Amino acid sequence: MSNDPLLQPYQLKNLTLRNRIMTTSHEPAYPEDGMPKDRYRAYHEERAKAGIALAMTAGSASVARDSPPSFNNVLAYKDEVVPWIQRLTDACHEHGAAVMIQLTHLGRRTRWDKGDWLPVVTPSHRREPAHRAFPKKLEDWDIARIITDYADAAERMQAGGMDGIELEVFGHLMDQFISPLTNTLDAPYGGTLENRMRFSMDVLRAIRKRVGDDFIVGMRFTVDEAQQGGITFEDGIEVCNTWRDSGMVDFLNVIRGRIHTDPAMTDVIPVQGMKNAPHLDFAGSVRKATGLPTFHAAKIPDVATARHAVSAGLLDMVGMTRAHLADPHIVRKITEGREDDIRPCVGATYCLDRIYQGGEALCMHNAATGRELTMPHDIPPAKTRKKVVIVGAGPAGLEAARVAAERGHSVTVLEAAADPGGQVRLTAQSPRRREMISIIDWRMSQCAARNVDFRFNTWAEAEDITAFAPDVVIIATGGLPDTEVLETGNDLVVSSWDIIAGDVKPGENVLIYDDAGDHPALQAAEVIANSRAHVEIMTPDRTFAPEIMGMNLVPYMRSLQDKDVSFTVTRRLLGVERDGNLLRATIGTDYSDFRSTATYDQIVVNHGTLPLDSLYFTLKSYSINFGEVDYDALIAGRPQTITSNPDGVFQLFRIGDAVAARNTHAAIYDALRLVKDL
């Protein structure tokens, strides 16, 4: 028996959890037609196989038709969900993991124009800024109906073999009843704290009547809303103790804060550059005040912090949710003494931001997450060892090198720079985004353990490649900033990279023309604004920075709010010319023929990258496939077998931004799905 605090079993009522690590409820948006089908099952099963104790699924499963899903949630109000839940729970149970599900009615945290177009309901007419719907104020028959909906959904989950359920009391309807900020009802469901928590008590009683006393029921509750006029810590503890004394609640999953706006949510679920485990001590104080089994998750990205949470008695079960998106095998690696092999979560929050934009959860640097049916987390060895040469040591090249080395191939990487990282190294120049460099550091350590040969400060030419007599050549040279986007004056502007890298000193009155809408523009804006210059960020789009999703936008906005920064939308920079010591910009718009001019002393252009692809085109004639990729084989997971050039001597491929400007995840996915079949 290990003496590691994280590996100790925990007895929760009648359920023995094999260790102290769990994933808290989160909706990866993998359901199909509202059902947790094979993709959803495979995602959780991967973590169960690796030793996680408890998978808390859904975030959250919807109990009622007038709670239409915001993020492709599981539809717990449909009877057809039961067999799919059963398959999910059976798969996880087979590997020794317990499985629960979070149930909710979203209340105002959704929209009326989704699902069946029913009115959004909440205990007031106050809308949630994030979802914007103006709600119907609940009537008594609404409340009675929804209580029954909760009980029906709980019964379905029990029928599907779940070990328990968790009710969401955090930004959703149940919390909207308890919080004075969102409840303007009269008695019996409004007014005093006792009245405001009556709805949760009625739901619990209805659920217990259906599922009995042995079935596990917990609450994920914002014990302190951390906002004037909201639920205070004292109120929250009173609520928790009332639930405890009722005998109907078996555990608390502790939250602190609100999620009604992007900034509020980002304080609850911190992103990179923010403090790790900011609410851990708070959760410990709740455990001490209530005596209830206590779970918690909020940017607990590493094993050391998780171990402290348990050993210090702050938590009974520690949630490592985003960490398990980055590496589903954390528990297995702990038990095998391989903590150094754990792929670190870098806090990029690409996973959550994609969900809130209507997409599916994907990890910035683990392209197999969410693709368990097609992409391997463990790379199988190849039948035949090949000699692989990779040009470029950015994220695409390093992922290709890692996967090729795990396949057992002989791998050499040529890199023109003195250090690995490519654009990620540039990104990490921003102190707030320094965690991104772990994407590179982890791959370098994995490559070092597998004897990958790196040649830095090497500008590769065709003869350098052919000298290796390779079987496969992969071009991952990335791209360079594209500033040739104006009608005139392209030679007078600088790139966002120039500013971020410090190659060009910021001016005093600067225009950043952002025609890509991604991170480099706002990173450059931070650098310039911190120099006390005036910055105008201009975009031809209807919103600025559309590629930077909600939670990642928050830190930029916070850093720029007190600086001399302005935003101009729906304006297109057409040309630049010299005007004495200044630059005169001609500005148009896509919406009309309107033109205007303005002067600046520096103009920065952010327009993505152009592929650095000259070596690739030189090598095409040497290759047996002329660089061609069989897309059908790539998508189906079959090896590349095109042999269109009988005089060729190696296979040639290019990946990442050497193909076209995309993002880090795309570069890594390019590499994984190509090289896993080499």
N, C-alpha and C positions, 0 to 999 in steps of 0.2 A: 504494500500500500504506500503510495507516494505521500510525502508530508507537505507537498505543495498546496497552499490554501485553495488555489483554483481547481484542484483536482479532487477535492473532498466532496463526497455525496451530500445532498441536502434533502431533508424530508419535508415535503410540502403537503400537509394533510395526509392523505393516503397514497401520495405519489413520491417515489424516490427518484430524485434527479441525480444523474451520475457524476456531475461536477457542477461548478458554479458559473459556467459560461452559457449565455443565451443570446439569441438574436431577438430584439424587441420588435413589436409589430411595425411593419412597414409594407407599403404596397408597391411592389416593383412594376405594377401595371402589366403583368404577363397574362392575366385571365383572357380567355376566349369566350365571347358571348356572356361575360360575367361569371364564367366557371373556371375554377382552378384546375386546368387540364394538364397535359403532359409536361409542357414547358414549366409551368408553375411547380408541379410535383418534383421535377428533376432539379430545379433550383434549390429547394429545401432539402431534398434527399442528399445532395452533394455535401451539405454541411452536416447532416445526420451521420453519413458514412464516416466523416472525419472526426466525430466524437462530441459534437455540441450536445449539451444536456437538454436544452429546451428551445424549440423553434416556435416563436410567437408569430403566427402567420397573419396576413392581411393588415392593412393599415388605412382604412378599416373596412370590414365587411358590412355592407349596408343592410339594415333590417327592414326597410320599408320603401315602397315605391316613391313616396315623396321625399326620399333621401337619395336622389339620383347620383351615381358615382361621378366624382370629380377627376379621378385618376385611374379609370378602368378598374374600379374596385370589384371585389367578389360580391355577388348578389346573394346575400344570405336569406333574402325573402322569398326565394324560389325553391320549391321542393326538389327540383332537379339538381340542386347543389349537393345533396346528400351523398350520392355515389361518388362524386368527384372528391368530396372531402374524405370519404372513406379510403379512396386510393391514395390520397396524400398522407393520411395518418398511418395507413398500413405500411407505406414505403418507409416512413421515418421510424416507426416502431420497429420495423425489421432490423434496423441498425442501432437500436437502443436509445433513440432520442424520444423525448416527450414532445407532444404537439398541442398547442392551444391556438385559439383564434381571437382576434379582437373584433368585437361587434360595436356598431354605432348607428345612430341616426345623426346625419351631418347637420341637421338644423339649417342655419343660415349659411353654412360653409359649403355651398354648392350654388347651382344656378337653376332657375326655373325653365330654361330652354334646353335642358338635357332630359334624357329618359322620356317619361310620359308627359312632360310639360305640365307638371303639377306645381302649385305655388310652393315656394320655399317657406318654411315655417320656423318660428322661434318665439320666445316669450316676450317679444317686443317688436316694434317696427324698425329697429335699428339694423342697418345692413352691415355686413362685414366688408371692409374696404378691399380685401384681397379678391373676393369673388363677386362683389358688386351688386348682388341681387337684393332688391328691396323685399323683405319678407312679409308674409302674412303673420299677424299676431295670433298665436294659438288660441283655439277655442277648446271648451271642455271635451267635446267629442273627438277633437284631434288628439288630445292627451290620452284619452282612454284607448283610442285606436293604436297609438304608437306604443303604449305599454304592452298591449297584446302582441304587437309586431316583435318587440324585443323577446318576449317569452317564446313565441313561435320560432324565432331564429335560434335561440339557445337550444331549444329542443332538437332542431335540425342538426346542430353541431354535435350534440350528444349522440344522436343517432348515427352520425358520421364517424364516431369513434374518437373524437377529440378528448384529450385529457382534461380540458377545462376551457374556460372562456375568460376574456378580459373585456371590460366595458370601457369605452373611451369617454373620459370625463375631462376633456382637454381641448377646448376650442370648438367642440361639437355640441349637440343639443343638450346633453345632460349637464355639461359645464355651463351652457348658456342659461339654464335654469338657476344654477347655484350662484353665478356671478351677478352682483348688483349692476354691473355695467351692461348687461344684456337681458335683464329680467325686469319688466315693468308691469307684470301681472299683479292683480289683487289676490288676496287669500282665496283658496287655500294653497296656491302654488307660487305666490309672490309675497313680497314684504319682508318678513323676518327670515333669518337664516334657516330656522326650522322649516318654514314654509317653502323656501327656495330649494331645499334639499328633499322635499317631499316626493318630487318626481323620481329621483334616484331610488328612494326607499320603495316606492310603489313598483318600480321596474324590478328591483331585487326580489321583492316578495312574489311578483308574478313569475319570475324566472325560477326561484326556488320551488314554487308549487309545481312546476313542470319537470325540473331536472333532479329534484331531491336535495338532500343535505350533503351527500358524499361528493357530488360533482364540484370541481374547483371553479370558483368565481372570484375574479380579482378586478381591481379598478386602476386604470391609468389616469392619474388625477394631478392637475396643477394645484399643488398645495398652497402656492402663493403666486398670484397673477403678476406681482411686481409692478403694479400700476395703480396710481391713486384712484380710489373709488372701487377697486376690484376686490377679489378675494385676498384677504390678508393671511399671513402665516398663522395667526391665532384662529381665524375663521377656518382655515384649511385643516388645522389639527383637530378642531372641534368636529368638523365633518368626518374626518378619518376615524376618530374615536367613536362617533355615533354609528358608523358602519361596522366598526369592530365589535361594539357592544351588542349590535343586532344579531351577531353570529352568522350573518349572511355573506360576509366578505372574507376571503382567505388570504389575500395579499394586496399590497399596494405597489404600483409602478409609478415612481415619483417624477413629476415634472415641475419646473419652475418657469413661469412666464406666460405669455400669450402668443398666439399665432395669427392674429387678425390682419397683420401687415407683413410685408417682406422683412423690414427691419426687426420687428418683434420676433418673427420666426427664426431669424438668424441668431438672435440672442439665446433662443431655446436650443437650437441645433447649430452650434458654431461651425464656421467654415475655416479654411486654412488661414493662418495668421492670427487667429483668435486663440484664447487660452484653452488648453486642454482641460477636460473634466471640470468645467466651471461650477457645476451644481452638485458635485459629489459630496462635499461636506454638508450641503443643505439636505441632500437625501439622507445622509447619516443622522442629521438632527431630527428628521421626520421618523426614522426608524426608532430612535431613542424615545421620542414623545408618544409613539403609538404602540410600540411593541409588536406591530404587524410584520410578517415577512415582507421584506422590502427589495424591490427591483429598481434599476435605474440605468439609463443610457443617455449620454450626451457628450460626444467627442471624447470617448475613452478608446483611443486608437492603438494602445500598446499594452503588452502583457504586464509590464511593470506596474502601470497605473491600475489595471484590473486586479492584479494580485494585492496591491495595497488596499483597494476598496473592500476586499473580502477580509484580509488579515487584520485590518484596523476596525472591523466590525461596523463599517459604514453601510454595507449592502449584504444581503443574503445571496442574491443572484446579480451578476454584473452583465449588462448588455454591451455587446461589441458588434453593433449592427453594420455600420459602414465598414468597419474593419473586416467583417466577414464577406462583404462584397469584394474587397480587395484580395482577400485570401480566405477561401472557405475551409482551409485545412489548418486553421490556427491551433485547435485543440490537439490534433494529431501531432503537429510539430512540437507542441509543448511536451507531450507525453514521450516523444522520441528524443527529447533533448536537442531539438533543432530550432530553437527560437530565433536564431540568427537568419534562418531561411524564410521566415515569415515575410510575405510581401506586404510592405507597410501601406496603410491608408494615408494618403497625402492631404486629405481634407479638401480636395478639389470640389467635392459635392456635385460633381457631374451627374451622379446618380439621382439625387433629389431634384436638382434643377431640371433635369429632363422630364421627370414626372410632372412637375408643376407647369411645364410647357406643353403637357399633353402627350409626352413621349413615353418611353419605357426606361426603366432603370438600367444603366450601364455604368461600369466602373471605368474611370479614366485610364487606368493602366492594367486592368485585367480583362482582356477581351473575351475570355471564356465565361465570365459571369453573366448569367441570363441566357447563355447559349450552350448550356450543358448538354443539350441533345445533339449538338453538332461540333462543339469545340472542346478540346480536352484541357482539364486543369493539370493533370499529370501527363507529360509528353512521353509517348511510347517510343522505344528504340526502333531505328530503321533496320531493314533486313540487309541492306548493302551500305557500307561506309563510303561516303563521298568527300571530295575536297571542295569546300565552299569558300568563296572569297566574297566578302561584303565590303562595299565602299560607302563609308559614312557611319558615324557612331552617335547618331541621334537616337530618339526613341524607336524609330522603325528599324534602323540597323542593329541596335542592341537587342531588340526583341528577336529579330531574325537570327542573330548570333546565338542568343540563349537557347532558342528552340532547336536550332540546327545542332548545337553542341549536346543538348539533351537527347537528340536523336542518335547521337554517337558519331556525327560527322567531324571531320577535321576542318576547323574554322579559322580563317584569318580575316581581320577587320582592318581596313586602311582608312585613316581619318586625317584630313588636311589640317585640322586644328590641333593645338597642344593638349586639349582636354576633351572628354566625351560630353555629349549632351545636346548639341545642336540648339534648336530654338528653346528647348526646356532650360538650358543653362542661361539663356538670355532672360527667360521668364523669371528665373530664380534670382535675378539681379534686384528685383523688388523685394525688400525685406519681408513684406507681408505674404509673399508667395514663395518664400524660400523652401518650404516643405516640398515643392515640386521636384527638387533635385533628387529626392529619394527615388523617383521613377528611374533615374539614371543610376544612382548608387546601387540600388538593389540588383539591377541587371548586370552591372559591372562585377558585383560580388558573385553572382550566379555564373557569369562567364569565367571569372578567375578560377572558380572551383572546378570548372570543366576544361581548363587549359586552352581557352580561346587565345589566339595570338593577336595582339593589338600592335599596330604600327601607326603611331601618332606623328604629327608634323610631316605627313606624307601626302603630297598632291599626286594622286594616282593618274597615270597615263595608260593607254592601251597596252603598251609593251610591258608595263609593270604587272598588269593583270594576266596576260598570257604567259608570263614567266612562271607563274604558279602552276600552270597546267591544270586549271580548275575543271571540275565537273559542272559546277553551278556558280554563276556570278549574279549577285544581287546589288543593284544600285539603289542606295538609300541616302543620296547626297542632299536631300532637302531642297530648299529654294532660297531665293534672295528677294528682298523687298521689291515690289513693283510700284514704282513712282511715275511711270510713263503713262499717266492717265488723263493729263490735261490737254487742251487744244493747243496751248502755247505755254512756254515757261517751265517745262519739266526740269530743266537744268537748274532752276532757282529754288527748288524745294529740297527738303531733307526727309528721311524716313523716320517712322516711329522707332525703328531699331537703333538709328543713330543716337536718338535722345536717350533711350533706355540703357544702351551700352556705355554712354558717356563719351562717345566719339565726337559729338557735337554739343557745344554748350548751349543751354536754353537762352532764347532771346528775352526781351522784356514785354513785348506785346505779340503774342503768338496765336496763330490760327492752326488748329489741328483739324485737317480735313479727313474725316473718317468715312471711307466708302466701303469698309469691310465689316465694321460693327463688332469687332472682337477685342480681346484683351489688350493688344499692344497700344491702341489709341489711348485708352484710359490709363495704362501704365505710364505712357509718355506724359499724359496730362498731370499725373501725380508728381512726376519728376519736375516738370516745369512749374507747376503751382507751388511746390515746396521751395522753389528758388525765389518766390515772391513776385513772379511775373504774372501778367494778365494772360489768361488762356480762354480762347473761344473754341469750343468743340462744335464743328459743323458736320452735318450729315445730309445727304439727299433723301434719306429714309424718313418715314413719318414719326419714328422714335429713334432715339440715339442708342447705340450699343445693343442692337437687337440680338446679337449672338452671345451676349453675356446675360445669362439667365438670372432670375430674381435674386436668389440668395447670394450669388457671387457679385451682383451689382452693389449690394448693400455696403460692403467695406469701401468700395470706390467712392460712393456718394458721401459716406461719413467723412472720408479723408478730404473731400473737395468742398464740403459745405461751407467751411469757414475761410475758404481761399477765394481769390479773385478769378472765378471761373464762371463762364456763361455757356449756355447750350443753344444752338441754332439748328432747327430741323427743317426739312423740305427745301434745303438750299444746296445747289450743286456748284462746286468750284470748277470754273471753265478754263481760266487762264491766269497766268501771273506774269507781271512785267516789272522792271525796275522803275522806281520813282525816287530818284536821288539815293539816299541811304536806306530807303524803305522798299517794300514790295507792294505793288498795287494788284489786288485780286479782283478779277471779274467773276461775278457770282450770278448764277441763274437758278432756275427751278424746273423740275420736270412737269409742273402743273400749269405753266403758262409761258409766255414769251418774256416775262419780266426779267430785267437785268439790273444789277447794281454793282457798285465798286466799294472797296474798303481797303485801307492800308494797314500793313503789319510790318514788323521787322524780322519775322521768321514765319515760314509756313511749313508745316509738317504734314506729310501725306501717309495715310494708312490704307493700303489697298491690297492686302494679302501678299502672296509671294508668287514669283515665277519659278518653274522648275529649274534646278541646276542640273541640266540633263545632257550636256555636250558629250560626256564620257559614254553615256548610255547609247547615244546615236552612233558614236564611233565604233562601239563594240557590237552593234547589231549584225554586221556582216560576218563577225567571227562566231556567231551563235547558231545553234542548230534550230532554233525556233524564231529567229529574227526578232526576239523580244516579245513575241506574241504570247498572250495568256488565254488559255481555254477557260472561259468564264463558266461554262456549264460544269466542267470538272472542278473548278475552284469552289463553286457554290455547293456542289454535291459532295465535296470532301474526297475527291479522287486526285491522284498524282497528275502532274502536267506531263503530257507525252507528245506534244507537237514536235515534229521533226521536218520542218519545211525547207531546211537548208542542208543539203547533203555534205557541203564543205565545212559546216560548222563544227566546232570542237567543244562547246559547252552550252548549257542552258543559260539564258539571260532573262532577268526580270528586274523591274524597278518597282519601288514601293514608297508609300508616304508622300511627302510633298515633292519628291522628285517626279511624281506623276502630276499632281495638281495640289493647290493649296487647300488643306482641310484642317484637321485638328490632331491632337496627340492620340486620342483614342483610335481614330481612323488609321493612323500610321501603325500603331501596335496591332490592330486587327488585320491590316494588310499583311503584316509579317507573320502573325500566328497562323492564319488560315492558308497561307501559301506554304510555309516552311514545315508545318506539321506533317505534310505528306511527301516531303522530299525523301 
